[in-house]
Amino acid sequence: MAPDEPNVSIGRADNSSFAFGDHARAETRNAAPAARDESAEQLLAAVRELRGDLARLRENEQAARLDETLAQTEEEITRTGTAGEGRLRRLREVLTDAQSILTLFASAGAVAGLLGM
């Protein structure tokens, strides 16, 4: 190390960000996971189960659209602790459209039941 270089020592740095250099930028976002109520937990579990069942199907447009909507629902519940009414409405629409492929899965009935269908 050259004599004109600064000496940097970092001890414990939990939940921290560091940036070095001329245009460096560091951000830290520390937030507790969103709390979920019992109905959100049940929907999240049912969505995950149906996504697992869908993975067993041969790829088709309906299954892909449903899986995408389920993934978005899962992400929203995980991030915010709930699924908004718009998301639930979209999920109901996609479930209705995919009815022909969903009759094979009990998990689809669980999700539909939790949506009041």
GIPENOR-V335475 format. One record per pair of residues at least 6 apart in sequence whose ideal C-beta (glycine too) atoms are under 6 Angstrom apart, sorted by the first residue. I is the first residue (numbers start at 0). J is the second residue. If there is no record, write none. Layout:
I/J ; I/J
This chain:
14/29 ; 16/25 ; 16/26 ; 16/27 ; 17/25 ; 18/24 ; 18/25 ; 33/79 ; 33/80 ; 34/80 ; 35/80 ; 39/76 ; 39/81 ; 41/113 ; 42/113 ; 43/76 ; 45/109 ; 45/110 ; 45/113 ; 46/69 ; 46/72 ; 46/73 ; 48/106 ; 49/106 ; 49/107 ; 49/110 ; 50/69 ; 52/104 ; 52/106 ; 53/62 ; 53/66 ; 56/62 ; 61/97 ; 61/100 ; 64/93 ; 65/93 ; 65/97 ; 68/89 ; 68/90 ; 68/93 ; 72/82 ; 72/86 ; 72/90 ; 75/82 ; 75/86 ; 76/82 ; 91/114 ; 94/111 ; 101/107
